[in-house]
Amino acid sequence: MTNRFLNLKVSKKVKFMNEDIEIIKLTVAQVMSIQELAKNTTNENATESDSIRLLTLVIQLGAPELKDLTNDEVNSFPMDELTKLSNEILKYSGIGNKTETK
């Protein structure tokens, strides 16, 4: 008997390029793979392409509609739009920038 929660995806709509897009909460395994890649982007040998690869991974995992995004397609989007989407995915998944509560 399988657990009924195993294949459930928790999602919500956010804006990307002024359009609604669905994002999903990342799994523990996905968060761990992102954190592993993030370790490489925080060291002194990190390149801009390492940062873009991390940004792309977050978006591919967290936005099903963009899971097949190519490097050329990533390069065609405004950086701030990609960053906002990535931050929304991370925040929605319980990591990344958290707002303070009073």
Biopython code that builds the backbone (N, CA, C, O; Angstrom):
import numpy as np
from Bio.PDB.StructureBuilder import StructureBuilder

atoms = [
    (1, "MET", "N", (0.845, -1.181, 0.000)),
    (1, "MET", "CA", (0.000, 0.000, 0.000)),
    (1, "MET", "C", (0.891, 1.245, 0.000)),
    (1, "MET", "O", (1.770, 1.385, 0.851)),
    (2, "THR", "N", (0.664, 2.128, -0.937)),
    (2, "THR", "CA", (1.473, 3.339, -1.011)),
    (2, "THR", "C", (0.795, 4.480, -0.255)),
    (2, "THR", "O", (-0.425, 4.527, -0.103)),
    (3, "ASN", "N", (1.621, 5.374, 0.198)),
    (3, "ASN", "CA", (1.141, 6.546, 0.912)),
    (3, "ASN", "C", (0.453, 7.480, -0.080)),
    (3, "ASN", "O", (1.011, 7.796, -1.131)),
    (4, "ARG", "N", (-0.736, 7.912, 0.248)),
    (4, "ARG", "CA", (-1.517, 8.743, -0.681)),
    (4, "ARG", "C", (-0.914, 10.132, -0.880)),
    (4, "ARG", "O", (-1.308, 10.843, -1.804)),
    (5, "PHE", "N", (0.021, 10.527, -0.041)),
    (5, "PHE", "CA", (0.617, 11.853, -0.156)),
    (5, "PHE", "C", (1.861, 11.877, -1.053)),
    (5, "PHE", "O", (2.337, 12.956, -1.406)),
    (6, "LEU", "N", (2.388, 10.719, -1.422)),
    (6, "LEU", "CA", (3.650, 10.654, -2.154)),
    (6, "LEU", "C", (3.650, 11.399, -3.478)),
    (6, "LEU", "O", (4.662, 12.005, -3.828)),
    (7, "ASN", "N", (2.585, 11.379, -4.206)),
    (7, "ASN", "CA", (2.568, 12.015, -5.526)),
    (7, "ASN", "C", (1.843, 13.355, -5.560)),
    (7, "ASN", "O", (1.644, 13.928, -6.631)),
    (8, "LEU", "N", (1.449, 13.854, -4.398)),
    (8, "LEU", "CA", (0.774, 15.151, -4.356)),
    (8, "LEU", "C", (1.770, 16.283, -4.566)),
    (8, "LEU", "O", (2.902, 16.227, -4.086)),
    (9, "LYS", "N", (1.346, 17.291, -5.275)),
    (9, "LYS", "CA", (2.141, 18.500, -5.489)),
    (9, "LYS", "C", (1.350, 19.681, -4.954)),
    (9, "LYS", "O", (0.174, 19.849, -5.279)),
    (10, "VAL", "N", (1.990, 20.492, -4.141)),
    (10, "VAL", "CA", (1.366, 21.695, -3.608)),
    (10, "VAL", "C", (1.805, 22.841, -4.511)),
    (10, "VAL", "O", (2.999, 23.045, -4.732)),
    (11, "SER", "N", (0.835, 23.586, -5.031)),
    (11, "SER", "CA", (1.180, 24.623, -5.995)),
    (11, "SER", "C", (0.399, 25.905, -5.752)),
    (11, "SER", "O", (-0.590, 25.938, -5.019)),
    (12, "LYS", "N", (0.884, 26.953, -6.397)),
    (12, "LYS", "CA", (0.176, 28.233, -6.398)),
    (12, "LYS", "C", (0.590, 28.986, -7.653)),
    (12, "LYS", "O", (1.561, 28.624, -8.317)),
    (13, "LYS", "N", (-0.157, 30.034, -7.967)),
    (13, "LYS", "CA", (0.127, 30.876, -9.127)),
    (13, "LYS", "C", (0.907, 32.108, -8.676)),
    (13, "LYS", "O", (0.615, 32.703, -7.639)),
    (14, "VAL", "N", (1.903, 32.475, -9.477)),
    (14, "VAL", "CA", (2.661, 33.708, -9.270)),
    (14, "VAL", "C", (2.816, 34.381, -10.634)),
    (14, "VAL", "O", (2.494, 33.792, -11.666)),
    (15, "LYS", "N", (3.305, 35.596, -10.629)),
    (15, "LYS", "CA", (3.526, 36.326, -11.883)),
    (15, "LYS", "C", (4.961, 36.104, -12.367)),
    (15, "LYS", "O", (5.911, 36.174, -11.588)),
    (16, "PHE", "N", (5.097, 35.837, -13.660)),
    (16, "PHE", "CA", (6.393, 35.772, -14.332)),
    (16, "PHE", "C", (6.208, 36.442, -15.683)),
    (16, "PHE", "O", (5.367, 36.019, -16.476)),
    (17, "MET", "N", (6.970, 37.460, -15.946)),
    (17, "MET", "CA", (6.856, 38.219, -17.191)),
    (17, "MET", "C", (5.420, 38.724, -17.376)),
    (17, "MET", "O", (4.885, 38.702, -18.484)),
    (18, "ASN", "N", (4.810, 39.173, -16.290)),
    (18, "ASN", "CA", (3.438, 39.692, -16.258)),
    (18, "ASN", "C", (2.372, 38.662, -16.594)),
    (18, "ASN", "O", (1.239, 39.029, -16.904)),
    (19, "GLU", "N", (2.707, 37.401, -16.539)),
    (19, "GLU", "CA", (1.759, 36.313, -16.798)),
    (19, "GLU", "C", (1.701, 35.405, -15.578)),
    (19, "GLU", "O", (2.675, 35.291, -14.834)),
    (20, "ASP", "N", (0.552, 34.758, -15.374)),
    (20, "ASP", "CA", (0.441, 33.782, -14.293)),
    (20, "ASP", "C", (1.178, 32.505, -14.677)),
    (20, "ASP", "O", (1.088, 32.024, -15.807)),
    (21, "ILE", "N", (1.907, 31.975, -13.705)),
    (21, "ILE", "CA", (2.607, 30.711, -13.884)),
    (21, "ILE", "C", (2.473, 29.923, -12.588)),
    (21, "ILE", "O", (2.482, 30.495, -11.498)),
    (22, "GLU", "N", (2.348, 28.619, -12.715)),
    (22, "GLU", "CA", (2.219, 27.769, -11.540)),
    (22, "GLU", "C", (3.602, 27.392, -11.035)),
    (22, "GLU", "O", (4.472, 26.992, -11.809)),
    (23, "ILE", "N", (3.796, 27.526, -9.715)),
    (23, "ILE", "CA", (5.014, 27.014, -9.091)),
    (23, "ILE", "C", (4.606, 25.938, -8.087)),
    (23, "ILE", "O", (3.496, 25.952, -7.555)),
    (24, "ILE", "N", (5.517, 25.014, -7.844)),
    (24, "ILE", "CA", (5.251, 23.949, -6.887)),
    (24, "ILE", "C", (6.281, 23.988, -5.773)),
    (24, "ILE", "O", (7.392, 24.490, -5.947)),
    (25, "LYS", "N", (5.890, 23.448, -4.622)),
    (25, "LYS", "CA", (6.837, 23.328, -3.519)),
    (25, "LYS", "C", (7.845, 22.245, -3.866)),
    (25, "LYS", "O", (7.486, 21.178, -4.362)),
    (26, "LEU", "N", (9.101, 22.535, -3.601)),
    (26, "LEU", "CA", (10.167, 21.590, -3.884)),
    (26, "LEU", "C", (10.174, 20.473, -2.853)),
    (26, "LEU", "O", (9.787, 20.675, -1.702)),
    (27, "THR", "N", (10.618, 19.294, -3.274)),
    (27, "THR", "CA", (10.749, 18.165, -2.353)),
    (27, "THR", "C", (12.049, 18.305, -1.558)),
    (27, "THR", "O", (12.909, 19.119, -1.895)),
    (28, "VAL", "N", (12.178, 17.519, -0.524)),
    (28, "VAL", "CA", (13.409, 17.522, 0.283)),
    (28, "VAL", "C", (14.608, 17.193, -0.604)),
    (28, "VAL", "O", (15.644, 17.854, -0.517)),
    (29, "ALA", "N", (14.474, 16.181, -1.452)),
    (29, "ALA", "CA", (15.576, 15.791, -2.337)),
    (29, "ALA", "C", (15.970, 16.935, -3.283)),
    (29, "ALA", "O", (17.155, 17.159, -3.531)),
    (30, "GLN", "N", (14.984, 17.644, -3.802)),
    (30, "GLN", "CA", (15.270, 18.767, -4.695)),
    (30, "GLN", "C", (15.976, 19.894, -3.945)),
    (30, "GLN", "O", (16.924, 20.488, -4.457)),
    (31, "VAL", "N", (15.513, 20.184, -2.732)),
    (31, "VAL", "CA", (16.152, 21.225, -1.917)),
    (31, "VAL", "C", (17.599, 20.851, -1.637)),
    (31, "VAL", "O", (18.486, 21.703, -1.697)),
    (32, "MET", "N", (17.839, 19.589, -1.335)),
    (32, "MET", "CA", (19.202, 19.150, -1.045)),
    (32, "MET", "C", (20.100, 19.278, -2.275)),
    (32, "MET", "O", (21.265, 19.653, -2.144)),
    (33, "SER", "N", (19.587, 18.977, -3.455)),
    (33, "SER", "CA", (20.397, 19.121, -4.668)),
    (33, "SER", "C", (20.689, 20.593, -4.953)),
    (33, "SER", "O", (21.777, 20.935, -5.416)),
    (34, "ILE", "N", (19.726, 21.451, -4.677)),
    (34, "ILE", "CA", (19.937, 22.894, -4.850)),
    (34, "ILE", "C", (20.984, 23.392, -3.858)),
    (34, "ILE", "O", (21.864, 24.171, -4.222)),
    (35, "GLN", "N", (20.892, 22.945, -2.612)),
    (35, "GLN", "CA", (21.857, 23.365, -1.600)),
    (35, "GLN", "C", (23.267, 22.891, -1.949)),
    (35, "GLN", "O", (24.241, 23.609, -1.721)),
    (36, "GLU", "N", (23.373, 21.695, -2.494)),
    (36, "GLU", "CA", (24.686, 21.170, -2.905)),
    (36, "GLU", "C", (25.286, 22.035, -4.004)),
    (36, "GLU", "O", (26.464, 22.385, -3.946)),
    (37, "LEU", "N", (24.488, 22.377, -4.994)),
    (37, "LEU", "CA", (24.963, 23.235, -6.073)),
    (37, "LEU", "C", (25.265, 24.641, -5.549)),
    (37, "LEU", "O", (26.204, 25.289, -6.011)),
    (38, "ALA", "N", (24.475, 25.107, -4.592)),
    (38, "ALA", "CA", (24.682, 26.453, -4.030)),
    (38, "ALA", "C", (26.023, 26.556, -3.318)),
    (38, "ALA", "O", (26.641, 27.621, -3.317)),
    (39, "LYS", "N", (26.479, 25.469, -2.717)),
    (39, "LYS", "CA", (27.794, 25.487, -2.051)),
    (39, "LYS", "C", (28.884, 25.897, -3.030)),
    (39, "LYS", "O", (29.818, 26.615, -2.674)),
    (40, "ASN", "N", (28.752, 25.432, -4.267)),
    (40, "ASN", "CA", (29.759, 25.745, -5.281)),
    (40, "ASN", "C", (29.673, 27.182, -5.771)),
    (40, "ASN", "O", (30.654, 27.713, -6.291)),
    (41, "THR", "N", (28.530, 27.815, -5.616)),
    (41, "THR", "CA", (28.386, 29.188, -6.102)),
    (41, "THR", "C", (28.798, 30.213, -5.059)),
    (41, "THR", "O", (28.894, 31.402, -5.362)),
    (42, "THR", "N", (29.041, 29.766, -3.835)),
    (42, "THR", "CA", (29.437, 30.712, -2.794)),
    (42, "THR", "C", (30.941, 30.713, -2.543)),
    (42, "THR", "O", (31.431, 31.530, -1.763)),
    (43, "ASN", "N", (31.674, 29.823, -3.181)),
    (43, "ASN", "CA", (33.122, 29.838, -2.968)),
    (43, "ASN", "C", (33.789, 30.841, -3.898)),
    (43, "ASN", "O", (33.155, 31.371, -4.810)),
    (44, "GLU", "N", (35.047, 31.094, -3.665)),
    (44, "GLU", "CA", (35.746, 32.140, -4.420)),
    (44, "GLU", "C", (35.978, 31.784, -5.880)),
    (44, "GLU", "O", (36.253, 32.669, -6.690)),
    (45, "ASN", "N", (35.874, 30.523, -6.228)),
    (45, "ASN", "CA", (36.079, 30.098, -7.611)),
    (45, "ASN", "C", (34.791, 30.078, -8.428)),
    (45, "ASN", "O", (34.808, 29.694, -9.598)),
    (46, "ALA", "N", (33.680, 30.485, -7.828)),
    (46, "ALA", "CA", (32.393, 30.456, -8.516)),
    (46, "ALA", "C", (32.386, 31.444, -9.676)),
    (46, "ALA", "O", (32.949, 32.536, -9.594)),
    (47, "THR", "N", (31.743, 31.037, -10.741)),
    (47, "THR", "CA", (31.621, 31.902, -11.911)),
    (47, "THR", "C", (30.174, 32.347, -12.062)),
    (47, "THR", "O", (29.275, 31.843, -11.389)),
    (48, "GLU", "N", (29.975, 33.287, -12.948)),
    (48, "GLU", "CA", (28.615, 33.742, -13.215)),
    (48, "GLU", "C", (27.775, 32.609, -13.803)),
    (48, "GLU", "O", (26.573, 32.526, -13.548)),
    (49, "SER", "N", (28.403, 31.740, -14.587)),
    (49, "SER", "CA", (27.656, 30.618, -15.160)),
    (49, "SER", "C", (27.211, 29.637, -14.074)),
    (49, "SER", "O", (26.176, 28.988, -14.224)),
    (50, "ASP", "N", (27.979, 29.515, -12.972)),
    (50, "ASP", "CA", (27.545, 28.680, -11.837)),
    (50, "ASP", "C", (26.275, 29.248, -11.224)),
    (50, "ASP", "O", (25.353, 28.506, -10.889)),
    (51, "SER", "N", (26.232, 30.556, -11.079)),
    (51, "SER", "CA", (25.053, 31.211, -10.514)),
    (51, "SER", "C", (23.845, 31.048, -11.426)),
    (51, "SER", "O", (22.735, 30.808, -10.951)),
    (52, "ILE", "N", (24.055, 31.175, -12.731)),
    (52, "ILE", "CA", (22.967, 31.009, -13.687)),
    (52, "ILE", "C", (22.482, 29.560, -13.677)),
    (52, "ILE", "O", (21.283, 29.305, -13.783)),
    (53, "ARG", "N", (23.411, 28.613, -13.549)),
    (53, "ARG", "CA", (23.024, 27.198, -13.509)),
    (53, "ARG", "C", (22.154, 26.916, -12.284)),
    (53, "ARG", "O", (21.182, 26.165, -12.367)),
    (54, "LEU", "N", (22.508, 27.521, -11.143)),
    (54, "LEU", "CA", (21.710, 27.362, -9.927)),
    (54, "LEU", "C", (20.323, 27.978, -10.105)),
    (54, "LEU", "O", (19.317, 27.360, -9.755)),
    (55, "LEU", "N", (20.272, 29.171, -10.638)),
    (55, "LEU", "CA", (19.006, 29.856, -10.894)),
    (55, "LEU", "C", (18.118, 29.028, -11.822)),
    (55, "LEU", "O", (16.920, 28.877, -11.585)),
    (56, "THR", "N", (18.721, 28.501, -12.872)),
    (56, "THR", "CA", (17.979, 27.679, -13.838)),
    (56, "THR", "C", (17.452, 26.403, -13.191)),
    (56, "THR", "O", (16.314, 26.008, -13.442)),
    (57, "LEU", "N", (18.263, 25.757, -12.365)),
    (57, "LEU", "CA", (17.837, 24.530, -11.696)),
    (57, "LEU", "C", (16.615, 24.782, -10.819)),
    (57, "LEU", "O", (15.650, 24.020, -10.860)),
    (58, "VAL", "N", (16.656, 25.850, -10.028)),
    (58, "VAL", "CA", (15.526, 26.182, -9.157)),
    (58, "VAL", "C", (14.261, 26.370, -9.987)),
    (58, "VAL", "O", (13.200, 25.855, -9.633)),
    (59, "ILE", "N", (14.372, 27.097, -11.076)),
    (59, "ILE", "CA", (13.206, 27.369, -11.920)),
    (59, "ILE", "C", (12.710, 26.097, -12.604)),
    (59, "ILE", "O", (11.503, 25.862, -12.661)),
    (60, "GLN", "N", (13.612, 25.285, -13.117)),
    (60, "GLN", "CA", (13.203, 24.045, -13.780)),
    (60, "GLN", "C", (12.496, 23.098, -12.821)),
    (60, "GLN", "O", (11.531, 22.435, -13.201)),
    (61, "LEU", "N", (12.969, 23.031, -11.583)),
    (61, "LEU", "CA", (12.357, 22.139, -10.599)),
    (61, "LEU", "C", (11.043, 22.694, -10.050)),
    (61, "LEU", "O", (10.114, 21.933, -9.777)),
    (62, "GLY", "N", (10.961, 24.002, -9.889)),
    (62, "GLY", "CA", (9.820, 24.609, -9.215)),
    (62, "GLY", "C", (8.727, 25.169, -10.092)),
    (62, "GLY", "O", (7.650, 25.507, -9.601)),
    (63, "ALA", "N", (8.985, 25.273, -11.385)),
    (63, "ALA", "CA", (7.976, 25.793, -12.322)),
    (63, "ALA", "C", (7.807, 24.769, -13.445)),
    (63, "ALA", "O", (8.538, 24.812, -14.434)),
    (64, "PRO", "N", (6.848, 23.849, -13.299)),
    (64, "PRO", "CA", (6.692, 22.760, -14.274)),
    (64, "PRO", "C", (6.627, 23.225, -15.733)),
    (64, "PRO", "O", (7.124, 22.543, -16.629)),
    (65, "GLU", "N", (6.024, 24.365, -15.957)),
    (65, "GLU", "CA", (5.905, 24.881, -17.326)),
    (65, "GLU", "C", (7.274, 25.215, -17.931)),
    (65, "GLU", "O", (7.419, 25.253, -19.153)),
    (66, "LEU", "N", (8.269, 25.455, -17.087)),
    (66, "LEU", "CA", (9.600, 25.841, -17.552)),
    (66, "LEU", "C", (10.639, 24.741, -17.336)),
    (66, "LEU", "O", (11.839, 25.014, -17.378)),
    (67, "LYS", "N", (10.199, 23.511, -17.107)),
    (67, "LYS", "CA", (11.141, 22.430, -16.771)),
    (67, "LYS", "C", (12.091, 22.094, -17.911)),
    (67, "LYS", "O", (13.168, 21.551, -17.664)),
    (68, "ASP", "N", (11.728, 22.397, -19.145)),
    (68, "ASP", "CA", (12.586, 22.090, -20.294)),
    (68, "ASP", "C", (13.323, 23.320, -20.819)),
    (68, "ASP", "O", (13.773, 23.342, -21.965)),
    (69, "LEU", "N", (13.440, 24.329, -19.982)),
    (69, "LEU", "CA", (14.098, 25.575, -20.360)),
    (69, "LEU", "C", (15.548, 25.317, -20.784)),
    (69, "LEU", "O", (16.296, 24.649, -20.070)),
    (70, "THR", "N", (15.937, 25.839, -21.929)),
    (70, "THR", "CA", (17.320, 25.692, -22.405)),
    (70, "THR", "C", (18.152, 26.882, -21.935)),
    (70, "THR", "O", (17.612, 27.895, -21.492)),
    (71, "ASN", "N", (19.463, 26.745, -22.036)),
    (71, "ASN", "CA", (20.354, 27.845, -21.658)),
    (71, "ASN", "C", (20.095, 29.076, -22.519)),
    (71, "ASN", "O", (20.109, 30.199, -22.015)),
    (72, "ASP", "N", (19.861, 28.873, -23.802)),
    (72, "ASP", "CA", (19.572, 30.009, -24.696)),
    (72, "ASP", "C", (18.292, 30.716, -24.283)),
    (72, "ASP", "O", (18.213, 31.944, -24.316)),
    (73, "GLU", "N", (17.281, 29.930, -23.890)),
    (73, "GLU", "CA", (16.024, 30.536, -23.452)),
    (73, "GLU", "C", (16.220, 31.304, -22.148)),
    (73, "GLU", "O", (15.683, 32.399, -21.982)),
    (74, "VAL", "N", (16.980, 30.738, -21.235)),
    (74, "VAL", "CA", (17.272, 31.433, -19.978)),
    (74, "VAL", "C", (17.933, 32.771, -20.281)),
    (74, "VAL", "O", (17.583, 33.795, -19.694)),
    (75, "ASN", "N", (18.881, 32.756, -21.192)),
    (75, "ASN", "CA", (19.605, 33.981, -21.542)),
    (75, "ASN", "C", (18.734, 35.018, -22.227)),
    (75, "ASN", "O", (19.112, 36.186, -22.304)),
    (76, "SER", "N", (17.567, 34.608, -22.728)),
    (76, "SER", "CA", (16.695, 35.561, -23.417)),
    (76, "SER", "C", (15.736, 36.282, -22.466)),
    (76, "SER", "O", (15.086, 37.246, -22.871)),
    (77, "PHE", "N", (15.637, 35.831, -21.206)),
    (77, "PHE", "CA", (14.748, 36.459, -20.231)),
    (77, "PHE", "C", (15.476, 37.546, -19.450)),
    (77, "PHE", "O", (16.693, 37.475, -19.279)),
    (78, "PRO", "N", (14.742, 38.556, -18.973)),
    (78, "PRO", "CA", (15.357, 39.555, -18.095)),
    (78, "PRO", "C", (15.812, 38.893, -16.788)),
    (78, "PRO", "O", (15.084, 38.087, -16.208)),
    (79, "MET", "N", (17.000, 39.233, -16.340)),
    (79, "MET", "CA", (17.569, 38.631, -15.134)),
    (79, "MET", "C", (16.698, 38.855, -13.909)),
    (79, "MET", "O", (16.542, 37.947, -13.092)),
    (80, "ASP", "N", (16.124, 40.055, -13.762)),
    (80, "ASP", "CA", (15.311, 40.316, -12.575)),
    (80, "ASP", "C", (14.051, 39.458, -12.548)),
    (80, "ASP", "O", (13.595, 39.081, -11.468)),
    (81, "GLU", "N", (13.478, 39.140, -13.710)),
    (81, "GLU", "CA", (12.301, 38.273, -13.762)),
    (81, "GLU", "C", (12.663, 36.852, -13.324)),
    (81, "GLU", "O", (11.913, 36.218, -12.581)),
    (82, "LEU", "N", (13.805, 36.359, -13.783)),
    (82, "LEU", "CA", (14.268, 35.024, -13.388)),
    (82, "LEU", "C", (14.568, 34.965, -11.897)),
    (82, "LEU", "O", (14.225, 33.996, -11.220)),
    (83, "THR", "N", (15.209, 36.005, -11.400)),
    (83, "THR", "CA", (15.555, 36.057, -9.983)),
    (83, "THR", "C", (14.310, 36.102, -9.112)),
    (83, "THR", "O", (14.235, 35.408, -8.098)),
    (84, "LYS", "N", (13.333, 36.914, -9.500)),
    (84, "LYS", "CA", (12.079, 36.991, -8.727)),
    (84, "LYS", "C", (11.367, 35.646, -8.704)),
    (84, "LYS", "O", (10.872, 35.220, -7.661)),
    (85, "LEU", "N", (11.313, 34.977, -9.853)),
    (85, "LEU", "CA", (10.656, 33.674, -9.922)),
    (85, "LEU", "C", (11.387, 32.656, -9.058)),
    (85, "LEU", "O", (10.755, 31.908, -8.311)),
    (86, "SER", "N", (12.687, 32.622, -9.153)),
    (86, "SER", "CA", (13.488, 31.702, -8.339)),
    (86, "SER", "C", (13.271, 31.965, -6.846)),
    (86, "SER", "O", (13.099, 31.029, -6.066)),
    (87, "ASN", "N", (13.280, 33.228, -6.460)),
    (87, "ASN", "CA", (13.056, 33.579, -5.042)),
    (87, "ASN", "C", (11.667, 33.162, -4.574)),
    (87, "ASN", "O", (11.509, 32.693, -3.447)),
    (88, "GLU", "N", (10.661, 33.328, -5.430)),
    (88, "GLU", "CA", (9.294, 32.898, -5.079)),
    (88, "GLU", "C", (9.245, 31.392, -4.849)),
    (88, "GLU", "O", (8.619, 30.925, -3.898)),
    (89, "ILE", "N", (9.904, 30.638, -5.715)),
    (89, "ILE", "CA", (9.924, 29.174, -5.582)),
    (89, "ILE", "C", (10.611, 28.776, -4.281)),
    (89, "ILE", "O", (10.104, 27.935, -3.540)),
    (90, "LEU", "N", (11.759, 29.376, -4.005)),
    (90, "LEU", "CA", (12.501, 29.045, -2.784)),
    (90, "LEU", "C", (11.710, 29.426, -1.536)),
    (90, "LEU", "O", (11.638, 28.654, -0.580)),
    (91, "LYS", "N", (11.125, 30.604, -1.552)),
    (91, "LYS", "CA", (10.345, 31.066, -0.406)),
    (91, "LYS", "C", (9.139, 30.163, -0.189)),
    (91, "LYS", "O", (8.839, 29.791, 0.946)),
    (92, "TYR", "N", (8.448, 29.809, -1.262)),
    (92, "TYR", "CA", (7.264, 28.951, -1.179)),
    (92, "TYR", "C", (7.634, 27.554, -0.655)),
    (92, "TYR", "O", (6.821, 26.882, -0.022)),
    (93, "SER", "N", (8.865, 27.139, -0.930)),
    (93, "SER", "CA", (9.335, 25.827, -0.501)),
    (93, "SER", "C", (9.932, 25.840, 0.905)),
    (93, "SER", "O", (10.370, 24.806, 1.408)),
    (94, "GLY", "N", (9.948, 27.004, 1.531)),
    (94, "GLY", "CA", (10.432, 27.098, 2.907)),
    (94, "GLY", "C", (11.899, 27.407, 3.061)),
    (94, "GLY", "O", (12.442, 27.302, 4.161)),
    (95, "ILE", "N", (12.559, 27.789, 1.968)),
    (95, "ILE", "CA", (13.959, 28.187, 2.042)),
    (95, "ILE", "C", (14.124, 29.517, 1.329)),
    (95, "ILE", "O", (13.188, 30.017, 0.706)),
    (96, "GLY", "N", (15.302, 30.079, 1.421)),
    (96, "GLY", "CA", (15.536, 31.361, 0.748)),
    (96, "GLY", "C", (15.144, 32.515, 1.646)),
    (96, "GLY", "O", (15.165, 32.410, 2.872)),
    (97, "ASN", "N", (14.788, 33.609, 1.016)),
    (97, "ASN", "CA", (14.437, 34.834, 1.741)),
    (97, "ASN", "C", (13.135, 34.643, 2.506)),
    (97, "ASN", "O", (12.102, 34.329, 1.913)),
    (98, "LYS", "N", (13.182, 34.829, 3.812)),
    (98, "LYS", "CA", (11.978, 34.727, 4.622)),
    (98, "LYS", "C", (11.645, 36.109, 5.173)),
    (98, "LYS", "O", (12.532, 36.887, 5.523)),
    (99, "THR", "N", (10.375, 36.390, 5.240)),
    (99, "THR", "CA", (9.966, 37.671, 5.796)),
    (99, "THR", "C", (9.899, 37.547, 7.304)),
    (99, "THR", "O", (9.518, 36.507, 7.842)),
    (100, "GLU", "N", (10.270, 38.608, 7.969)),
    (100, "GLU", "CA", (10.229, 38.606, 9.433)),
    (100, "GLU", "C", (8.814, 38.816, 9.925)),
    (100, "GLU", "O", (8.050, 39.594, 9.355)),
    (101, "THR", "N", (8.478, 38.115, 10.986)),
    (101, "THR", "CA", (7.171, 38.322, 11.609)),
    (101, "THR", "C", (7.391, 39.043, 12.927)),
    (101, "THR", "O", (8.391, 38.830, 13.613)),
    (102, "LYS", "N", (6.441, 39.898, 13.267)),
    (102, "LYS", "CA", (6.572, 40.680, 14.497)),
    (102, "LYS", "C", (5.716, 40.104, 15.579)),
    (102, "LYS", "O", (5.694, 40.628, 16.693)),
]
sb = StructureBuilder()
sb.init_structure("model")
sb.init_model(0)
sb.init_chain("A")
sb.init_seg("    ")
for serial, (resi, resn, name, xyz) in enumerate(atoms, 1):
    if name == "N":
        sb.init_residue(resn, " ", resi, " ")
    sb.init_atom(name, np.array(xyz, "f"), 0.0, 1.0, " ", f" {name:<3s}", serial, name[0])
structure = sb.get_structure()
